Amino acid sequence: MKANHMQTRQSEQIQPLELLPLPEAPLVSILVPNYNYARYIGEAIESALRQTYSNFEVIICDDGSKDNSCEIVETYVQKDSRVKLIRKPNGGVASALNAAYREAKGEIISILDADDIWVESKLEKILKIFKSDSKCGFAIHNVIQINAQSQPIKSHPLHKRLATGWMALDALKNGGFVDDIPPASALSLRRQVTDYIFPLNEEFVRNADSLVFRCAPFITNIGSTIEVLSLFRIHGANTTSTLIPTVDSMEKEQSTLARIHQEQKLFLEKMYGAEFAAKLTDWRCSIIVRHNLYLIARLKKAPKAESRKAHQLLVNHHLFSIGFNGYLPQKLLFAWGEWLPDSIFAFVFEQIYGAGHIKRFMRWIKSQKLSISSIS
């Protein structure tokens, strides 16, 4: 990670990093970490090679795969000089991204997970974001979820809105979180920004993209488009395959968030000094964490005093009103759920978050309406 003169700045005075102008046609380095994704890696590479913007390199780092991933990648290496393959022993996602980054020569760095797919115009539109804002060093876009067969899981994009602008001071107050940032394959950054973030801590064998998007907002403006430019695959082999939150999955997420927060604090110390890093609020100040804590308390049937405290921390959060705009069922559950018995709360939770009977029935009604409208 780059040592830096920014340590002299005070938190009230920090500004986005001053970025150099981009060349007319900057080289984009596409980093693809892969482990045992032979089933998907070809489709991911194909989506990169089909880009309407052609000045890029695809750097695949195979993290000790035991399947035939490397053989598949080699076929593309032979056909297109822009595709490069790095092989290394298994060490996790962060180590694979670090290895790919060391070989990257681009002015822009984009991440593509080996099981995801890009829309053909992705790079072209990302470049427009960077060029439209000279202070933007971190560009994001919307995604849609697909299954193992590349079929859409939901008809609507993952995000109803996306983060944009200079978010550093907001993140300080929100436990280091910037809400509404999409998964790894929707992240692109200027090289000037990534030089401060890489190398990543290789203890993060998973969730390495979190290290990137939790640090970048403290360096630069975020530019975004709500347009869907990548397909985010959900399947049994990846670590984000659980669509329905459970107590176990939320508790594991809490543990991961605590580790990432500690790493983020170390980053801020290196970037701005210990005085600035001390201003980072506790990770439990995040509305995401408070959301999880309240659900865990209710679903585990915690003592009333414990669930009431978790409820108050959630609904009194300064982002509660705006954080759930567009998510009315969840907002109503949190606003009124404290008066529901545990069994009824769990039932309503299942209808909102899971594949409950009412939810399935409403989907069936919707499908019937669509069928009738298509006939008429």
C-alpha positions in Angstrom: 0.0 0.0 0.0 1.3 3.4 -1.0 2.8 5.6 1.8 1.3 9.0 1.5 1.5 12.7 2.3 -2.2 12.8 3.1 -1.6 11.9 6.7 -1.3 15.6 7.5 -4.9 16.3 6.5 -7.6 16.6 9.1 -10.9 14.8 8.6 -12.9 18.0 8.1 -10.5 19.0 5.3 -10.0 15.8 3.3 -10.9 16.1 -0.4 -11.0 13.6 -3.2 -7.6 12.7 -4.6 -6.5 15.0 -7.5 -6.5 12.7 -10.6 -4.4 13.1 -13.7 -6.3 13.4 -17.0 -7.0 10.1 -18.7 -5.5 9.5 -22.2 -8.0 9.4 -25.0 -8.1 5.6 -25.1 -6.8 4.4 -21.7 -5.7 0.8 -21.3 -8.1 -1.2 -19.0 -6.7 -4.1 -17.0 -9.4 -6.7 -16.2 -8.5 -8.7 -13.2 -10.1 -12.2 -13.1 -9.4 -14.3 -10.0 -10.3 -18.0 -10.6 -10.6 -21.1 -8.5 -12.3 -24.2 -9.9 -14.7 -22.3 -12.1 -14.1 -24.2 -15.3 -17.8 -24.3 -15.8 -18.1 -20.5 -16.0 -14.6 -19.1 -16.8 -15.1 -19.4 -20.6 -18.3 -17.4 -20.5 -16.7 -14.7 -18.3 -13.7 -14.3 -20.7 -16.0 -14.3 -23.8 -18.0 -11.4 -22.2 -14.7 -9.4 -21.8 -13.6 -10.1 -25.3 -16.9 -9.0 -26.7 -16.6 -5.5 -25.3 -17.3 -2.6 -27.6 -14.2 -0.9 -26.2 -11.2 -2.8 -27.3 -8.1 -1.4 -25.5 -7.9 -3.8 -22.6 -6.0 -6.7 -21.2 -7.5 -9.7 -19.4 -5.3 -11.0 -16.6 -6.6 -14.3 -15.2 -5.0 -15.5 -12.0 -5.7 -19.2 -11.4 -5.5 -19.8 -7.7 -4.5 -23.5 -7.7 -7.6 -24.9 -9.4 -8.0 -28.6 -9.4 -10.4 -28.7 -12.4 -9.5 -27.9 -16.0 -9.8 -24.1 -15.7 -6.3 -23.5 -16.9 -6.8 -25.6 -20.0 -9.9 -23.5 -20.9 -8.1 -20.3 -20.3 -5.1 -21.4 -22.4 -7.4 -21.7 -25.4 -8.1 -18.0 -25.1 -4.5 -17.1 -24.5 -3.6 -18.8 -27.8 -6.3 -17.0 -29.7 -6.0 -13.4 -28.3 -2.8 -11.7 -27.1 -4.9 -9.5 -24.7 -5.5 -12.6 -22.5 -2.9 -13.6 -20.0 -2.8 -16.5 -17.5 -1.0 -16.5 -14.2 -0.9 -19.8 -12.2 -0.2 -19.9 -8.5 -0.8 -22.2 -5.5 -4.1 -21.8 -3.7 -4.1 -18.7 -1.4 -7.5 -17.1 -1.7 -9.1 -14.3 -3.6 -7.0 -11.5 -2.2 -3.7 -13.2 -3.1 -5.1 -14.0 -6.6 -6.1 -10.3 -7.1 -2.7 -9.2 -5.9 -0.9 -11.5 -8.3 -3.1 -10.2 -11.2 -2.6 -6.6 -10.1 1.2 -6.9 -10.1 1.0 -7.8 -13.8 -1.6 -5.1 -14.7 -0.4 -2.2 -16.8 -3.7 -0.3 -17.3 -4.7 3.2 -16.2 -8.1 1.7 -15.2 -8.5 -1.5 -13.2 -11.7 -3.5 -13.5 -12.6 -6.7 -11.6 -14.4 -9.6 -13.2 -15.3 -12.6 -11.1 -14.7 -15.8 -13.0 -18.4 -16.9 -12.7 -19.9 -13.5 -13.7 -20.7 -12.0 -17.2 -20.3 -8.5 -18.5 -22.6 -6.7 -20.8 -20.9 -5.8 -24.1 -21.0 -2.0 -23.5 -19.7 -2.2 -19.9 -16.2 -0.7 -20.5 -17.4 1.9 -22.9 -19.9 3.2 -20.4 -17.5 3.0 -17.5 -15.1 5.2 -19.4 -17.8 7.7 -20.0 -18.3 7.9 -16.2 -14.6 8.5 -15.5 -14.3 11.1 -18.3 -17.5 13.0 -17.2 -16.1 13.7 -13.7 -12.4 14.5 -13.3 -12.6 13.7 -9.6 -14.1 10.3 -10.1 -11.7 7.4 -9.5 -14.2 4.7 -8.6 -17.0 3.8 -11.1 -19.9 1.4 -10.4 -23.0 0.2 -12.1 -26.0 -2.0 -11.5 -26.2 -5.8 -11.8 -28.8 -8.4 -12.3 -28.7 -11.8 -10.6 -28.5 -15.0 -12.7 -28.4 -18.6 -11.8 -26.0 -21.4 -12.7 -27.7 -21.7 -16.1 -27.3 -18.0 -16.8 -31.0 -17.4 -16.4 -32.3 -14.3 -14.5 -33.2 -15.0 -10.9 -35.2 -11.8 -10.6 -36.6 -9.5 -13.2 -35.3 -6.4 -11.5 -31.7 -5.2 -10.9 -30.1 -5.9 -7.5 -30.0 -2.2 -6.5 -32.7 0.4 -6.6 -30.1 3.2 -6.2 -26.3 3.4 -6.2 -23.8 5.4 -4.2 -22.4 8.5 -5.9 -20.2 11.4 -5.1 -17.8 12.1 -2.3 -18.9 9.7 0.5 -15.9 9.7 2.9 -17.4 11.8 5.7 -20.7 9.9 5.5 -18.8 6.6 5.7 -16.9 7.8 8.8 -20.3 8.3 10.6 -21.7 5.0 9.3 -19.1 2.6 10.7 -17.0 2.8 7.5 -19.9 1.7 5.3 -21.0 3.2 2.1 -24.4 1.6 1.2 -25.5 0.7 -2.2 -22.3 -0.5 -3.7 -22.6 -3.5 -6.1 -20.5 -6.8 -6.1 -17.0 -7.2 -7.4 -17.7 -7.5 -11.2 -19.3 -4.0 -11.1 -16.2 -2.2 -9.7 -13.8 -0.2 -11.8 -11.1 2.2 -10.4 -8.4 4.6 -11.7 -4.9 3.2 -11.2 -4.0 6.2 -9.0 -6.7 5.0 -6.6 -5.8 1.3 -6.6 -2.1 2.1 -5.9 -3.2 3.2 -2.5 -5.3 0.1 -1.8 -3.2 -2.7 -3.2 -1.7 -5.1 -2.2 -4.7 -6.5 -0.3 -4.4 -8.3 3.0 -4.0 -12.0 1.8 -5.7 -13.3 5.0 -8.9 -12.4 3.2 -9.4 -15.7 1.3 -12.9 -14.4 0.6 -14.6 -11.0 0.5 -11.5 -9.4 -1.0 -13.7 -7.1 -3.0 -14.9 -5.6 0.3 -11.4 -4.4 1.0 -11.5 -2.5 -2.3 -14.9 -0.8 -2.0 -14.6 -0.1 1.7 -11.3 1.9 1.1 -11.9 3.6 -2.3 -14.6 6.0 -1.0 -12.0 7.5 1.4 -9.8 8.4 -1.6 -12.0 9.5 -4.5 -15.5 10.4 -5.8 -17.8 7.5 -6.8 -19.4 7.7 -10.2 -22.3 5.5 -11.0 -24.9 4.5 -13.5 -28.1 2.6 -12.5 -27.9 0.7 -15.8 -27.2 -3.0 -15.6 -23.8 -3.7 -17.1 -23.0 -7.1 -15.5 -24.7 -10.3 -14.6 -24.0 -11.5 -11.0 -24.2 -15.3 -10.8 -25.7 -17.0 -7.7 -24.9 -20.7 -7.5 -24.1 -23.4 -4.9 -20.4 -23.1 -5.2 -20.0 -19.4 -4.5 -19.9 -17.7 -1.2 -22.9 -15.4 -1.9 -25.3 -18.1 -2.9 -27.6 -17.7 0.1 -30.4 -15.4 -1.1 -32.5 -15.9 2.1 -30.8 -14.6 5.2 -30.6 -17.0 8.2 -29.4 -16.5 11.7 -26.3 -18.5 10.8 -25.5 -16.5 7.7 -26.1 -13.2 9.4 -23.8 -14.1 12.3 -21.1 -15.1 9.9 -21.6 -11.9 8.0 -21.2 -9.9 11.3 -17.9 -11.6 12.0 -16.6 -10.8 8.4 -17.8 -7.2 8.8 -15.8 -6.8 12.0 -12.6 -8.1 10.4 -13.1 -5.8 7.4 -13.7 -2.8 9.7 -10.4 -3.5 11.4 -8.6 -3.7 8.1 -10.3 -0.4 7.0 -9.1 1.3 10.2 -5.5 0.2 9.5 -5.9 1.6 5.9 -7.1 4.9 7.2 -4.1 5.1 9.7 -1.7 4.6 6.8 -3.6 7.0 4.6 -4.4 9.9 6.9 -2.8 9.1 10.3 -4.0 7.7 13.6 -6.0 10.8 14.6 -8.2 10.6 11.5 -8.6 6.8 11.8 -9.8 7.3 15.4 -12.8 9.2 14.0 -14.1 6.1 12.2 -17.2 5.1 14.2 -17.6 1.5 15.4 -18.7 -1.0 12.8 -21.9 -1.6 14.8 -22.9 1.9 14.0 -23.7 0.8 10.4 -27.4 0.5 9.6 -26.6 -2.9 7.8 -25.1 -4.2 11.0 -28.0 -2.9 13.2 -30.4 -4.5 10.7 -28.7 -7.8 11.1 -28.5 -7.5 14.9 -32.2 -6.9 15.3 -33.2 -9.7 13.0 -30.8 -12.1 14.8 -32.2 -11.1 18.2 -35.8 -11.6 17.1 -35.2 -14.9 15.2 -33.2 -16.3 18.1 -36.0 -15.2 20.5 -33.6 -13.2 22.6 -34.8 -11.7 25.9 -37.2 -8.8 25.4 -34.8 -6.2 26.7 -32.1 -7.3 24.2 -34.4 -7.2 21.2 -35.9 -3.9 22.3 -32.4 -2.4 22.5 -31.5 -3.7 19.1 -34.8 -2.3 17.7 -34.2 1.1 19.1 -30.6 1.2 17.7 -32.0 0.3 14.3 -35.1 2.7 14.0 -33.2 5.6 15.6 -30.3 5.3 13.1 -29.9 8.5 11.1 -30.2 6.6 7.9 -33.3 4.5 8.8 -35.8 6.7 7.1 -33.9 7.0 3.8 -32.1 3.7 4.0 -35.3 1.7 3.5 -37.0 4.0 0.9 -38.2 1.7 -1.8 -38.2 -1.3 0.7 -41.6 -0.7 2.3 -42.3 -4.2 3.6 -38.9 -4.3 5.5 -39.5 -0.8 6.8 -42.9 -1.7 8.1 -41.6 -4.8 9.7 -38.9 -2.9 11.6 -41.2 0.0 12.5 -43.9 -2.2 13.9 -42.3 -5.6 14.4 -41.4 -5.1 18.0 -45.0 -5.4 19.0 -45.3 -8.8 17.2 -44.9 -12.1 19.1 -41.8 -14.0 18.1 -43.7 -16.6 16.1 -45.6 -14.0 14.1 -42.4 -12.0 13.5 -40.7 -15.1 12.2 -43.6 -15.8 9.9 -43.7 -12.2 8.5 -39.9 -12.3 8.1 -40.2 -15.5 6.0 -42.8 -13.8 3.7 -40.6 -10.7 3.2 -37.1 -12.2 3.0 -37.7 -15.8 2.1 -39.8 -18.0 -0.1 -42.8 -18.0 2.1 -46.3 -19.2 1.1 -47.7 -15.7 0.6 -44.7 -14.7 -1.4 -45.0 -17.7 -3.6 -48.8 -17.1 -4.0 -48.2 -13.5 -5.0 -45.6 -14.6 -7.6 -48.1 -17.1 -9.0 -50.8 -14.4 -9.2 -48.3 -12.1 -11.0 -47.4 -14.9 -13.5 -51.1 -15.5 -14.2 -51.5 -11.8 -15.0 -48.5 -11.8 -17.3 -49.8 -14.9 -19.1 -53.3 -13.3 -19.6 -51.8 -10.0 -20.8 -49.5 -11.8 -23.3 -52.5 -13.7 -24.7 -54.7 -10.6 -25.0 
